[in-house]
Amino acid sequence: MALKIALAGATGNLGGPVLKALLHANLHVTVLSRIGGNSSKIAPHSNLTVKEVDFNSVQSLVPALEGVEVVVSCLATLAIGSQNPLIDAAEAVGVRRFIPAEFGMDSLNPLCVQLPVCAPKAATQRYLIEKYSANSTFTYTAIANGLFLDWGLKVGFIVNPSKHTATLYNGGDVPFSATNLADVAQAVLGIVKNQAQTANRVLYIHSTVTTQNKLIQYAKEKDGKEWNTICKSTEEVKQESEAELNKGGEGNINAAMDGFCICACWNPDYGCDFSGHLDNELLGIKTLDESDLRALIEDFLG
C-alpha cells in the first residue's frame, strides 16, 4: 500500500510543487484545506483527496488525518505560529513524521531565532521536541533551504532580471544559499523516503550558493543591458521592518516579515551560506553548476 501523506497549504508557492512531487511519486495525498478556502484550484487526481478543516481545531483535524503517516505543513508565513493544533492532531492519530512550515533561514542560528519571522518557527520546533520526548514514535524534520531561488527571481525579491533592477544588500557580494521550489519539494520527498536518517533534525539544502552581483553579471553577459541598483544594509532593513511591524495590519506585517527574511539571508552572521553542512546528497538534490545558473537567470530576463 502506498504511503499516505497529508499536506497543508497545497495552493501556496511551495505547496503546489510539493503536491506535484508527492503525486508523481505515486503517494496518496490528503490535502487539508481551510473551510471556505481555495481548494477548488487543485486539479483532480486519482491519488488525491481534499478535506476541508478548521486548522485551529484538533477535533476538526483528527478525522482528516486518520491513516496518515506523514504530515507536511506548507502554511503561509503569517500562519506558521499556529501549527500546534495540527501537531496535536497528528500525534493523536499516530502520524510518524511531521514536517513543519520552516523552509527558509537557519532556525538554529541564535540571531535568526530573534527575528519575528523566525521566532514562531523556533517555538514550533520546541513544541515538536516536547511531543517527541513524550512519544518517541512521533518524529519531525525541518528544512532550511535559504531563499526560494526561482520564485525570488520571478518576483524580483533576489534581483529583478525582467526589469534589470536590484537592491543590493550589504554590497551585493554576500554569498547566500537559495533553492528552486522543485528542489525543496524533492527534499520533502527525500524525507518521506528516508525517515530513519532524517528524524528529529533540521536539514540544510540549496540548489546553489551565489551572490546578487554574480547573478547580475550573468544577466549582463547575456543581454548587455545595464542595471539600476541601489545599496542597502540589512541593519537598515531590520529597523524599517520593526517599524512596519509596529504599525500592525496584514500588509505592513507581511512587508516586515519579508524584511526580516532579507536580514537573515544577506548577512553572514545569520548563517546564510549553508555550504559547509548540506544534506543534499541524503535527499537526492543536485546543485546547479554555473551554466545551469546562467540559464536560469536568462529564463527571467525581460
C-alpha positions as CSV (number, residue, x, y, z in Angstrom):
1,M,0.0,0.0,0.0
2,A,1.3,3.5,-0.9
3,L,2.3,5.8,1.9
4,K,-0.4,8.3,2.8
5,I,0.6,11.9,3.2
6,A,-1.3,14.9,4.4
7,L,-0.4,18.3,3.0
8,A,-1.5,21.7,4.5
9,G,-1.1,24.8,2.3
10,A,-1.2,23.0,-1.1
11,T,-2.2,26.1,-3.1
12,G,0.8,28.3,-2.0
13,N,4.0,29.0,-3.8
14,L,5.7,25.9,-2.3
15,G,2.6,23.8,-1.6
16,G,1.9,23.4,-5.4
17,P,5.3,21.9,-6.2
18,V,5.3,19.7,-3.1
19,L,1.9,18.3,-4.1
20,K,3.1,17.7,-7.6
21,A,6.2,15.8,-6.4
22,L,4.2,13.7,-3.9
23,L,1.6,12.7,-6.5
24,H,4.4,12.0,-9.1
25,A,5.9,9.6,-6.6
26,N,2.6,7.7,-6.5
27,L,1.9,8.6,-2.9
28,H,-1.6,9.1,-1.6
29,V,-2.1,12.7,-0.6
30,T,-4.8,14.2,1.6
31,V,-4.9,18.0,1.1
32,L,-6.0,19.8,4.2
33,S,-7.9,22.9,3.1
34,R,-9.2,25.7,5.2
35,I,-13.0,25.7,5.3
36,G,-14.2,28.0,2.6
37,G,-10.6,28.1,1.1
38,N,-9.5,27.8,-2.5
39,S,-9.1,24.1,-2.8
40,S,-11.2,24.2,-6.0
41,K,-8.0,25.4,-7.7
42,I,-6.4,21.9,-7.2
43,A,-6.6,19.6,-10.2
44,P,-8.3,16.2,-9.5
45,H,-6.0,13.2,-9.3
46,S,-6.7,9.5,-8.6
47,N,-4.4,9.6,-5.5
48,L,-5.7,12.9,-4.2
49,T,-8.3,13.6,-1.5
50,V,-9.3,17.1,-0.4
51,K,-10.7,17.6,3.1
52,E,-11.8,20.9,4.5
53,V,-10.7,21.5,8.1
54,D,-10.6,24.1,10.8
55,F,-6.8,24.5,11.4
56,N,-7.5,25.8,14.9
57,S,-9.5,22.8,16.0
58,V,-7.9,19.4,16.9
59,Q,-11.4,17.9,16.8
60,S,-11.8,19.0,13.1
61,L,-8.3,17.8,12.1
62,V,-8.2,14.4,13.7
63,P,-10.7,12.6,11.4
64,A,-8.9,14.2,8.3
65,L,-5.6,12.7,9.4
66,E,-6.7,9.1,10.1
67,G,-4.4,6.7,8.4
68,V,-1.8,9.4,7.5
69,E,1.9,8.6,8.2
70,V,3.5,11.9,7.3
71,V,2.1,15.5,7.6
72,V,3.7,18.3,5.6
73,S,2.9,21.8,6.6
74,C,3.4,24.5,3.9
75,L,1.3,27.1,5.6
76,A,1.8,30.7,4.8
77,T,4.2,32.9,6.8
78,L,1.6,34.5,9.0
79,A,0.2,31.1,9.9
80,I,3.4,29.3,10.9
81,G,2.9,30.3,14.6
82,S,-0.4,28.4,14.7
83,Q,0.6,24.9,13.8
84,N,0.2,23.4,17.3
85,P,-3.4,22.1,16.7
86,L,-2.2,20.3,13.6
87,I,0.7,18.9,15.5
88,D,-1.6,17.7,18.3
89,A,-4.0,16.1,15.9
90,A,-1.1,14.4,14.0
91,E,0.3,12.9,17.2
92,A,-3.2,11.8,18.4
93,V,-3.8,9.7,15.3
94,G,-0.4,8.1,15.2
95,V,1.4,10.1,12.5
96,R,5.0,9.2,12.4
97,R,6.6,12.3,10.8
98,F,5.7,16.0,10.9
99,I,7.4,18.4,8.5
100,P,6.7,21.9,9.8
101,A,6.4,25.1,7.7
102,E,10.0,26.1,8.1
103,F,11.5,26.3,4.6
104,G,13.9,29.2,4.8
105,M,16.6,30.6,7.1
106,D,18.7,28.7,9.6
107,S,16.3,28.4,12.6
108,L,19.1,27.1,14.7
109,N,21.2,30.3,14.3
110,P,20.9,32.3,17.5
111,L,20.5,35.6,15.6
112,C,17.8,34.2,13.3
113,V,15.6,33.0,16.2
114,Q,15.5,36.6,17.5
115,L,13.8,37.7,14.3
116,P,10.0,37.9,14.4
117,V,9.7,35.9,11.2
118,C,11.8,33.0,12.7
119,A,10.7,33.0,16.4
120,P,7.4,31.1,15.6
121,K,9.4,28.5,13.7
122,A,11.7,28.0,16.7
123,A,8.7,27.8,19.0
124,T,7.1,25.2,16.8
125,Q,10.4,23.2,16.9
126,R,10.4,23.3,20.7
127,Y,6.8,22.0,20.7
128,L,7.7,19.2,18.3
129,I,10.7,18.2,20.5
130,E,8.3,18.2,23.5
131,K,6.0,15.9,21.6
132,Y,8.8,13.5,20.6
133,S,10.2,13.4,24.1
134,A,6.8,12.2,25.4
135,N,6.1,9.9,22.4
136,S,9.2,8.5,20.6
137,T,7.1,7.3,17.6
138,F,6.1,10.9,16.7
139,T,9.1,12.5,15.0
140,Y,9.8,15.7,13.0
141,T,12.1,17.0,10.3
142,A,12.5,20.7,9.4
143,I,14.0,22.0,6.2
144,A,16.3,25.1,5.9
145,N,16.6,26.0,2.2
146,G,17.6,29.7,2.2
147,L,15.7,31.8,-0.3
148,F,13.4,30.3,-2.9
149,L,15.6,30.8,-6.0
150,D,13.3,30.7,-9.0
151,W,10.5,32.4,-7.1
152,G,12.8,35.1,-5.9
153,L,14.0,35.8,-9.5
154,K,10.5,35.8,-10.9
155,V,9.1,38.3,-8.4
156,G,12.3,40.3,-8.1
157,F,13.0,39.5,-4.4
158,I,16.6,38.4,-5.0
159,V,17.3,40.6,-8.1
160,N,14.8,41.5,-10.9
161,P,16.1,40.2,-14.2
162,S,12.9,41.3,-16.1
163,K,13.3,44.9,-15.1
164,H,17.1,44.9,-14.7
165,T,16.8,46.4,-11.2
166,A,18.0,45.2,-7.8
167,T,18.5,46.3,-4.2
168,L,22.0,45.1,-3.2
169,Y,22.1,44.1,0.4
170,N,25.4,44.7,2.3
171,G,27.1,45.5,-1.1
172,G,25.7,42.5,-3.1
173,D,28.7,40.3,-2.6
174,V,27.4,38.2,0.3
175,P,27.2,34.5,-0.5
176,F,23.7,33.1,0.2
177,S,22.1,29.8,-0.2
178,A,19.0,29.6,-2.4
179,T,16.8,26.7,-3.6
180,N,14.5,26.1,-6.5
181,L,10.9,25.2,-5.4
182,A,11.2,21.8,-7.2
183,D,14.3,21.0,-5.1
184,V,12.5,21.9,-1.9
185,A,9.8,19.6,-3.0
186,Q,12.4,16.9,-3.7
187,A,13.7,17.4,-0.1
188,V,10.2,16.7,1.2
189,L,10.1,13.5,-0.9
190,G,13.6,12.6,0.3
191,I,12.4,12.8,4.0
192,V,9.4,10.6,3.2
193,K,11.7,8.0,1.7
194,N,14.5,8.3,4.3
195,Q,12.6,8.6,7.6
196,A,15.2,6.9,9.8
197,Q,18.1,9.0,8.6
198,T,16.2,12.3,8.8
199,A,14.4,12.1,12.2
200,N,14.3,14.9,14.6
201,R,16.7,17.2,12.7
202,V,16.9,20.4,10.8
203,L,18.2,19.5,7.3
204,Y,20.1,22.0,5.1
205,I,19.7,22.2,1.4
206,H,20.3,24.5,-1.5
207,S,20.3,24.5,-5.3
208,T,23.2,27.0,-5.3
209,V,25.2,29.4,-3.2
210,T,25.7,32.6,-5.1
211,T,25.7,36.4,-4.7
212,Q,23.5,39.2,-6.1
213,N,26.3,40.7,-8.1
214,K,27.2,37.4,-9.7
215,L,23.6,37.0,-10.8
216,I,23.6,40.5,-12.3
217,Q,26.9,39.8,-14.0
218,Y,25.4,36.7,-15.7
219,A,22.5,38.8,-16.9
220,K,24.7,41.5,-18.3
221,E,26.9,39.0,-20.1
222,K,23.7,37.6,-21.8
223,D,21.9,40.8,-22.9
224,G,24.4,43.6,-22.3
225,K,21.9,45.8,-20.6
226,E,22.8,48.0,-17.6
227,W,21.1,47.6,-14.3
228,N,19.6,50.1,-12.0
229,T,20.7,49.2,-8.5
230,I,20.6,50.7,-5.0
231,C,22.5,49.6,-1.9
232,K,21.1,49.0,1.5
233,S,22.4,47.5,4.7
234,T,20.5,44.7,6.4
235,E,20.6,46.7,9.6
236,E,18.7,49.5,7.9
237,V,16.2,46.9,6.6
238,K,15.8,45.5,10.1
239,Q,15.0,48.9,11.5
240,E,12.4,49.5,8.7
241,S,10.9,46.1,9.3
242,E,10.5,46.7,13.0
243,A,8.7,50.0,12.2
244,E,6.4,48.2,9.8
245,L,5.6,45.5,12.4
246,N,4.7,48.1,14.9
247,K,2.2,49.7,12.6
248,G,0.1,46.5,12.5
249,G,-2.2,45.4,9.7
250,E,-1.6,42.4,7.4
251,G,0.1,44.4,4.6
252,N,2.6,46.0,7.0
253,I,3.2,42.7,8.8
254,N,3.9,40.9,5.5
255,A,6.3,43.6,4.5
256,A,8.0,43.4,7.8
257,M,8.4,39.6,7.5
258,D,9.9,40.0,4.1
259,G,12.4,42.5,5.5
260,F,13.4,40.1,8.4
261,C,14.0,37.4,5.8
262,I,16.3,39.8,4.0
263,C,18.2,40.3,7.2
264,A,18.8,36.6,7.7
265,C,19.6,35.8,4.0
266,W,22.1,38.5,3.3
267,N,24.1,38.8,6.5
268,P,26.8,36.2,7.1
269,D,26.3,36.4,10.9
270,Y,22.9,34.8,10.3
271,G,24.4,31.7,8.7
272,C,23.0,32.4,5.2
273,D,25.6,30.2,3.4
274,F,24.8,26.5,4.1
275,S,27.7,25.2,2.0
276,G,29.5,23.6,5.0
277,H,26.6,21.5,6.2
278,L,24.4,20.4,3.3
279,D,22.1,17.4,3.3
280,N,21.7,17.4,-0.4
281,E,23.1,14.0,-1.0
282,L,20.9,12.3,1.5
283,L,17.8,13.9,0.0
284,G,18.7,13.4,-3.7
285,I,19.3,17.1,-4.6
286,K,21.8,18.2,-7.1
287,T,23.4,21.6,-7.0
288,L,23.4,23.8,-10.1
289,D,26.6,24.4,-11.9
290,E,27.5,27.8,-13.4
291,S,25.9,27.0,-16.8
292,D,22.6,25.9,-15.0
293,L,22.6,29.1,-13.0
294,R,23.2,31.3,-16.1
295,A,20.4,29.5,-17.9
296,L,18.1,30.1,-15.0
297,I,18.8,33.9,-15.0
298,E,18.3,34.0,-18.7
299,D,14.9,32.5,-18.4
300,F,13.8,35.5,-16.4
301,L,15.3,38.3,-18.5
302,G,12.8,40.8,-19.9
